[in-house]
Amino acid sequence: MPPLFSSLARRLALWNRRRLHHRHRSRRRPYADWCRLYDTPSPAQLAGWQAAVGDAGGPARADLLLLADDDLARGWLPVLRGQLLPGWRLLVLAAPGQRATWSAMARDEPRVQVLDDLAQAHSRLTGPQAAPWCAWLDADERWRPHTLLALLAAAQSAPGVALVYGDEDRIDAAGRRSDPWFKPDFDADALWALDAVGTPAMWRSDRLAAALAQPLTEGARRHDLVLRAARNLAAAAVRHVPGVLAHRLAPPARQAVAAARAVQSALDRAGVAARAEPDADPAAAREGLVRVRFALPQPPPLVSLIVPTRNGLHLLRRAVAGLLERTDWPHFEVLIVDNGSDDHACLAWMAQAAAADPRVRVLRDERPFNFAALNNGAVRQARGEVLALVNNDVDVLTPGWLAEMVSLALQPGVGAVGARLWYEDFTLQHGGVLLGIGEVAAHVLRGLPRGDGGPAARALRLQGYLAVTAACLVLRREHWDRVGGMDETLAVAFNDIDLCLKLAAVGLRNLWTPHAELIHFESVSRGRDHDPAKKARYLAEAAVMLQRWGPWIAADPYYNPCLSAEHDDFSLAEPPRLAR
């Protein structure tokens, strides 16, 4: 297809995608209606929690630590008295102006104790009367009647659990609910940008007490607390209870400067060479997010950028120019994998590019198109200790994209790193990959406008996913070799997803970063899979993925079962898939 018609076709596709995106959003069920239908625990669910917790008599099961610095905190006492599980003790750190009120309340409610400072709280959490579990309460949050019961049931679900947490939303003075935050399972990497645990959260008391042994960072106390108590937890030590268990009376107040100080302290304690700073992106700054810049080794490693292509000169020339001219990484090679190009202009340009720049090599591979085989063959000829898979239909936006991705890929335990990719109209094309949406997987929040962070700012912050797209993917060569590269039986679809899942299966974490940005023209050089043969191949490859990775496709830990398995825009599931 000539470049002019190709451009028109892409623009028409983008217009249609935006139209469908807006139509779907307009047809969403209002959250209040969804809550009425799906948000009340069933009698069986309540009975299951009660059976897990057992007899509620005897000593308190949970200590609840409340910082009461304004009148708003007083609303907690009726909330706690309404809990289905009465085994709690409220430890109140009351500001001077609140102390008399809380002391009077404590005389009427023996489960309330007024403390002088955090040091005294630490003593209570480690003393002989300490409950096994403890929660940090904010003045502006409120728990639902079944929250304590649900959290303690999850806490006792397996030995070694150290943290349990649930989902949250907003509530106004009239009781109207909005802005649900349906969280993924525990993601330690997400903690660098914000407190990704949120409320409600219940901790082993000894772990919370250890975190309170030193003063918390003013302005980011909860974030600091989570970094101290959870950053080094294994996933098996954390339980996430899907479903809204707490309401906030106001949005969480994130102070990026204070949070950056807390994050920097956590990095220093862990011995990680990195710098934490408030995220300067305007949308991220509005959310109070933190950006961490991880240090790079000196000298920097050689990175092999692998770019498969067949003809498509107008795309390839732009992509390679971005790699060579707008990438500030000092030590890389570009391997153009020519999959049987027959356009003389394209062939001439590739030869000229290789002759003009010693960083460029052209590898001829005339086999029938097989994306996995092309990349495997190129890796065998690559010289770099770091590999970057790059489509021929991308264009570099941020010069530091490769430094950002390599700095993450070199962190201990990290497998693949994905980039933030935009359509040419600057709506989101790739913000990570979620399994179980559609036949196998889907890109996160496709079509989201630039500047819109999406739910809980997920399009704006570093975080983990099971998979990222190979349109722009960076990983260490040793990890590629460890899992055997790409599966060549997956010739076209899902080979990158399969690669990422193999990395995850050996215990590596795959990350997505918004700080590496490129435009992706999305498969325009290969075309679409509309003919029957291509459709049959696609379905066969999808069947392989379902057979190989069925449990993860059925329940992606980076996605919440209260969210839709039919749409990639974090729509609400109807009904939620809670029995997973």
Secondary structure, DSSP 4 states (H G I P E B T S, - for coil): --HHHHHHHHHHHHHHHHHHHHHHHHTSPPHHHHHHHH-SPPHHHHHHHHHHH----SS-SEEEEEEE-SGGGGGHHHHHHT-SS--EEEEEEE-GGGHHHHHHHHHH-TTEEEESSHHHHHHHHHSTT--SEEEEE-TTEEE-TTHHHHHHHHHTSSTT--EEEEEEEEE-TT--EEEEE---S--GGGGGTS-SS-SSEEEEHHHHHHHTTSPPPTT-HHHHHHHHHHTT--GGGEEEEEEEEEEESS-----HHHHHHHHHHHHHHHT--EEEEE--SHHHHHTT-EEEEE---SSPPPEEEEEEESS-HHHHHHHHHHHHHS---SSEEEEEEE-S---HHHHHHHHHHHHH-TTEEEEE--SSP-HHHHHHHHHHH---SEEEEE-TTEEE--TTHHHHHHHHHTSTTEEEEEEEEE-TTSBEEES-EEETSSSSEEETTTTPBTT---GGGGGGS-EEESB--TTEEEEEHHHHHHHTS--TTS-SSSHHHHHHHHHHHTTPEEEEEEEEEEEE--STTT----SHHHHHHHHHHHHHHHHHHHHHHHS-TTS-TTB-SS-SS-PBPSS-----
